[in-house]
C-alpha cells in the first residue's frame, strides 16, 4: 500500500493558508489511478473544506513526486475520448472562444493529453501549445502539431523561456483537481495569459446536490489523483486575489444517458442510505472490486457520471 506521507490533520488551507478548516469526512480507498489498476489500494485520507476560500481538498495526500510517478506510468490513451461531442466542457469552451476573440491567436491547453480539444474541437486559426505530464500523450500531441512547452505548469522555466503574457487563451479541462494548490495554479495562468486574455477552467463542482448528499464518499473525490475540489465561491475568491474577472460559470454533466442515470441514482442512494447492504453486495462481486484481497474497497462508492456535478468557468485577465 502506498503510505500516507503527511500528518492526519492539515495545519492550514493548501491554497490560502487559512487555519479555519472543517473536516467533511473520510474518503474511501481506491485501487484505480488514472484509469488503470495499481498494485495496492491508495489510502483516501479525509475531505476538508477551508472556511475562508471554500476550497475542498484531500488530506493527507500523496506527495507531488508520488503522484507524478504514477502519472508517468499512464498510457497515451488514458484520457482519450471516443466521441468528442460528449465532452460538453470542450464544446462550451469552443463556443465561448468563438464569440470572444482576443488580440493574438496563441492558445495554451494545460493537461492537453493527446491534443483532442485543440485539434478536433477548437475552431479558428490558433497557434496551439500544450503542457502535458504524460510523455506518451505529449508525443502524440506533438505529432499533431501542438508545441509542448513543459510537462508541468509549476516549472519555473516556462516563465524564464519567455512565455509570460504570451497567450491569448489558456484552457485547463479536468486538471485543477489534480494540483496541490489551485490558487497558485490560477496565479500562474494569470502570468502566462496576456491582459484581456481568457482563462477557461472545468472541474468537478462541490456545490452540486449529488456531492452534498454523498459528502466525502462521493465518487469524484474517491479518485486518488483528485486532491483539490473547487466551486464558484472558490473561483470568485481567486479572481479577487489575482486581478481576474470571473465572467461566467456553467454547470453541466459529463453523461446524459437516461437509463444510466436511473442506475447510478439507485446505486448511490443504496450506498448512502444502506451502507451495510451496499458493502455486502460489494463482497459478493458488485463492481468487481477485489474485496477478498483488500477489504477497504468495500466502501468504494458507485460512479455518478450522470449527475450535474461539473462546472466550467471563464476568467478575463484585467
C-alpha positions as CSV (number, residue, x, y, z in Angstrom):
1,X,0.0,0.0,0.0
2,X,1.2,3.5,-0.8
3,X,1.8,5.1,2.6
4,X,0.4,8.4,3.7
5,X,3.3,10.9,3.8
6,X,1.7,13.8,5.7
7,X,0.1,14.4,9.1
8,X,-3.6,13.4,9.6
9,X,-4.8,17.0,10.1
10,X,-3.7,19.9,7.9
11,X,-2.3,22.9,9.7
12,X,-3.8,25.3,7.2
13,X,-5.6,25.5,3.8
14,X,-3.4,24.3,1.0
15,X,-4.4,27.4,-1.1
16,X,-4.9,30.5,1.1
17,X,-3.2,29.3,4.4
18,X,-6.2,30.0,6.5
19,X,-6.5,27.9,9.6
20,X,-10.3,27.9,9.5
21,X,-10.8,24.3,8.4
22,X,-13.6,21.8,8.7
23,X,-13.4,18.1,8.1
24,X,-16.3,16.7,5.9
25,X,-15.4,13.0,6.5
26,X,-13.1,10.2,5.5
27,X,-12.5,9.3,1.8
28,X,-12.7,5.6,0.9
29,X,-9.6,3.9,-0.5
30,X,-9.2,3.2,-4.2
31,X,-7.1,0.9,-6.4
32,X,-7.6,2.8,-9.6
33,X,-5.3,5.6,-10.7
34,X,-5.7,7.5,-14.0
35,X,-8.0,4.7,-15.3
36,X,-5.7,1.8,-14.6
37,X,-5.4,-0.6,-11.6
38,X,-2.5,-0.1,-9.3
39,X,-0.8,-2.8,-7.2
40,X,-2.2,-1.8,-3.9
41,X,-5.2,0.4,-2.7
42,X,-4.3,4.1,-2.1
43,X,-5.5,5.5,1.2
44,X,-8.2,8.0,0.8
45,X,-7.4,10.3,3.7
46,X,-10.0,12.9,4.6
47,X,-12.0,15.6,2.8
48,X,-11.5,19.1,4.3
49,X,-13.0,22.5,3.4
50,X,-11.5,25.9,4.0
51,X,-14.0,28.3,5.6
52,X,-12.1,31.3,4.1
53,X,-11.7,30.5,0.3
54,X,-14.1,27.5,0.2
55,X,-11.6,25.1,-1.4
56,X,-12.2,21.5,-0.6
57,X,-9.1,19.3,-0.5
58,X,-7.9,15.8,0.4
59,X,-5.6,15.4,3.4
60,X,-3.4,13.5,3.9
61,X,-2.5,13.1,0.3
62,X,0.3,11.6,-1.8
63,X,3.3,13.9,-2.4
64,X,3.7,15.6,-5.7
65,X,6.6,13.3,-6.5
66,X,4.5,10.2,-5.8
67,X,1.6,11.5,-8.0
68,X,4.0,12.5,-10.8
69,X,5.5,9.0,-10.9
70,X,2.0,7.4,-11.1
71,X,1.0,9.8,-13.9
72,X,4.2,9.0,-15.9
73,X,3.2,5.3,-15.9
74,X,0.0,6.1,-17.7
75,X,-0.7,5.3,-21.4
76,X,-1.2,7.8,-24.1
77,X,-5.0,7.0,-24.3
78,X,-5.7,7.2,-20.6
79,X,-7.9,10.2,-21.1
80,X,-8.8,9.6,-24.8
81,X,-12.4,10.4,-25.7
82,X,-14.0,8.2,-28.4
83,X,-16.7,10.8,-29.1
84,X,-15.7,14.4,-28.6
85,X,-19.3,15.5,-28.8
86,X,-19.8,14.0,-25.3
87,X,-17.2,16.4,-23.9
88,X,-19.7,19.2,-23.1
89,X,-17.0,21.4,-21.5
90,X,-14.9,21.3,-24.7
91,X,-17.9,22.3,-26.8
92,X,-18.8,25.1,-24.4
93,X,-15.3,26.5,-24.3
94,X,-15.0,26.4,-28.1
95,X,-18.3,28.3,-28.3
96,X,-17.2,30.9,-25.7
97,X,-13.9,31.5,-27.5
98,X,-15.6,31.7,-30.9
99,X,-17.7,34.6,-29.7
100,X,-14.9,36.4,-27.9
101,X,-11.7,36.6,-30.0
102,X,-8.8,38.5,-28.5
103,X,-5.7,40.2,-29.9
104,X,-3.4,37.2,-30.7
105,X,-4.1,33.7,-31.6
106,X,-2.0,31.7,-29.2
107,X,-3.9,29.2,-27.1
108,X,-2.3,27.0,-24.3
109,X,-4.1,23.9,-23.1
110,X,-2.8,22.7,-19.8
111,X,-3.1,18.9,-19.5
112,X,-3.6,18.7,-23.2
113,X,-3.2,14.9,-23.3
114,X,-3.1,13.9,-27.0
115,X,-4.5,17.2,-28.1
116,X,-8.1,16.3,-28.8
117,X,-9.6,19.6,-27.7
118,X,-7.0,21.7,-29.7
119,X,-7.1,19.6,-32.8
120,X,-10.6,18.1,-33.0
121,X,-12.8,20.7,-31.3
122,X,-11.3,24.2,-31.3
123,X,-12.2,26.2,-34.4
124,X,-10.2,29.0,-35.8
125,X,-6.6,29.8,-36.8
126,X,-4.8,29.3,-33.5
127,X,-1.2,28.6,-32.7
128,X,-1.6,25.6,-30.4
129,X,0.5,25.0,-27.3
130,X,0.3,22.4,-24.6
131,X,1.5,21.3,-21.2
132,X,1.3,17.5,-20.6
133,X,3.0,15.3,-17.9
134,X,2.4,12.0,-19.7
135,X,5.3,11.6,-22.1
136,X,3.4,9.2,-24.4
137,X,0.4,11.5,-24.7
138,X,2.7,14.5,-25.2
139,X,4.5,12.8,-28.1
140,X,1.1,12.2,-29.8
141,X,0.1,15.8,-29.2
142,X,3.4,17.0,-30.7
143,X,2.9,14.8,-33.7
144,X,-0.4,16.6,-34.3
145,X,1.2,20.0,-34.5
146,X,0.9,21.1,-30.8
147,X,4.0,22.8,-29.3
148,X,4.6,21.2,-25.9
149,X,6.3,23.8,-23.7
150,X,6.6,21.8,-20.5
151,X,5.4,18.7,-18.6
152,X,4.4,20.8,-15.5
153,X,2.9,24.3,-15.2
154,X,4.8,24.7,-11.9
155,X,8.1,24.5,-13.8
156,X,9.7,28.0,-13.4
157,X,11.4,27.6,-16.8
158,X,8.1,28.3,-18.5
159,X,8.3,32.0,-17.5
160,X,12.1,32.1,-18.0
161,X,11.7,30.8,-21.5
162,X,9.7,33.9,-22.5
163,X,6.1,32.7,-22.1
164,X,5.0,35.4,-19.6
165,X,1.8,37.1,-21.0
166,X,2.3,35.1,-24.2
167,X,-1.1,33.5,-24.7
168,X,-4.5,34.9,-25.6
169,X,-6.3,31.9,-24.2
170,X,-5.5,29.3,-21.5
171,X,-7.6,26.3,-21.0
172,X,-7.5,23.5,-18.4
173,X,-10.1,20.8,-18.5
174,X,-10.3,18.3,-15.6
175,X,-6.8,19.5,-14.4
176,X,-7.2,21.8,-11.4
177,X,-8.5,18.9,-9.3
178,X,-5.0,17.2,-9.8
179,X,-2.9,20.1,-8.4
180,X,-1.6,20.7,-4.9
181,X,-2.5,24.4,-4.8
182,X,-5.3,25.6,-7.1
183,X,-4.9,29.2,-6.2
184,X,-1.2,29.1,-7.2
185,X,-2.2,27.3,-10.4
186,X,-4.6,30.1,-11.3
187,X,-1.9,32.6,-10.4
188,X,0.5,31.0,-12.9
189,X,-2.2,31.0,-15.5
190,X,-2.7,34.8,-15.0
191,X,1.0,35.3,-15.5
192,X,1.0,33.4,-18.8
193,X,-2.1,35.0,-20.3
194,X,-2.0,38.5,-21.8
195,X,-4.1,41.4,-20.4
196,X,-7.6,41.0,-21.7
197,X,-7.0,37.3,-22.4
198,X,-9.2,34.5,-21.2
199,X,-8.7,31.6,-18.8
200,X,-11.2,28.7,-19.0
201,X,-11.3,26.0,-16.3
202,X,-13.5,23.0,-15.9
203,X,-13.7,20.6,-13.0
204,X,-16.0,19.0,-10.5
205,X,-18.3,21.2,-8.5
206,X,-18.5,20.6,-4.8
207,X,-21.7,22.7,-4.7
208,X,-23.6,20.1,-6.7
209,X,-26.5,18.5,-4.9
210,X,-25.2,15.0,-5.6
211,X,-21.9,15.9,-3.9
212,X,-23.7,17.5,-1.0
213,X,-25.7,14.3,-0.4
214,X,-22.7,12.0,-0.6
215,X,-20.1,14.1,1.2
216,X,-16.6,12.6,1.4
217,X,-17.9,9.3,-0.1
218,X,-18.6,11.0,-3.4
219,X,-17.2,9.0,-6.4
220,X,-15.3,12.1,-7.7
221,X,-13.2,12.7,-4.6
222,X,-12.5,9.0,-4.1
223,X,-10.5,9.0,-7.4
224,X,-6.9,9.2,-5.8
225,X,-5.4,11.5,-8.4
226,X,-8.1,14.1,-7.4
227,X,-6.7,16.1,-4.5
228,X,-8.3,19.6,-4.8
229,X,-12.0,20.4,-5.4
230,X,-13.5,23.7,-6.5
231,X,-16.7,25.6,-6.8
232,X,-17.9,29.0,-7.9
233,X,-17.2,30.5,-4.5
234,X,-13.6,29.5,-4.6
235,X,-13.3,30.9,-8.1
236,X,-14.8,34.2,-7.0
237,X,-12.3,34.3,-4.2
238,X,-9.4,33.5,-6.5
239,X,-10.5,36.2,-9.0
240,X,-10.5,38.9,-6.3
241,X,-7.0,37.9,-5.2
242,X,-5.4,37.6,-8.7
243,X,-6.6,40.5,-10.7
244,X,-9.1,38.4,-12.7
245,X,-12.7,39.0,-13.6
246,X,-15.0,35.9,-13.3
247,X,-17.1,36.4,-16.5
248,X,-19.4,33.4,-16.4
249,X,-20.0,29.9,-15.0
250,X,-22.0,27.0,-16.2
251,X,-22.9,23.7,-14.5
252,X,-23.0,20.5,-16.6
253,X,-22.9,16.7,-16.6
254,X,-20.4,14.5,-18.5
255,X,-23.1,11.9,-19.2
256,X,-26.7,12.2,-20.4
257,X,-27.9,8.6,-20.7
258,X,-31.3,8.3,-19.0
259,X,-31.2,4.6,-18.2
260,X,-27.7,5.0,-16.8
261,X,-28.9,8.0,-14.8
262,X,-31.5,5.7,-13.0
263,X,-29.0,3.0,-12.3
264,X,-26.5,5.5,-10.9
265,X,-29.1,7.2,-8.8
266,X,-30.3,3.9,-7.4
267,X,-26.7,2.7,-6.6
268,X,-25.7,5.9,-4.9
269,X,-29.0,6.0,-2.9
270,X,-28.3,2.5,-1.7
271,X,-24.7,3.4,-0.8
272,X,-25.8,6.4,1.2
273,X,-28.9,5.1,3.0
274,X,-28.0,1.4,3.5
275,X,-24.2,1.3,3.6
276,X,-24.1,-2.2,5.2
277,X,-26.2,-3.6,2.4
278,X,-24.0,-1.9,-0.2
279,X,-20.8,-3.4,1.4
280,X,-22.4,-6.8,1.4
281,X,-23.1,-6.5,-2.3
282,X,-19.5,-5.4,-2.9
283,X,-18.3,-8.5,-1.1
284,X,-20.3,-10.8,-3.4
285,X,-18.9,-9.1,-6.5
286,X,-20.7,-5.9,-7.2
287,X,-18.4,-3.6,-9.2
288,X,-15.7,-6.3,-9.5
289,X,-13.6,-4.9,-6.6
290,X,-11.0,-7.2,-5.0
291,X,-12.7,-7.2,-1.6
292,X,-11.2,-10.5,-0.7
293,X,-7.7,-9.1,-1.0
294,X,-8.5,-5.5,0.0
295,X,-11.5,-5.3,2.4
296,X,-11.2,-1.5,2.5
297,X,-12.5,-1.4,-1.1
298,X,-16.0,-2.4,0.2
299,X,-16.7,1.2,0.8
300,X,-15.7,2.3,-2.7
301,X,-18.8,4.2,-4.0
302,X,-20.5,3.6,-7.3
303,X,-20.0,6.2,-10.1
304,X,-22.4,9.0,-10.6
305,X,-21.4,10.3,-14.0
306,X,-24.9,11.4,-14.9
307,X,-25.1,13.9,-12.0
308,X,-24.9,17.6,-13.0
309,X,-21.7,17.9,-10.9
310,X,-19.2,19.7,-13.1
311,X,-18.5,23.4,-13.5
312,X,-16.9,25.4,-16.3
313,X,-15.8,29.0,-15.6
314,X,-14.3,31.7,-17.7
315,X,-12.0,34.5,-16.4
316,X,-10.7,37.6,-18.1
317,X,-7.3,39.0,-17.0
318,X,-7.7,42.7,-16.2
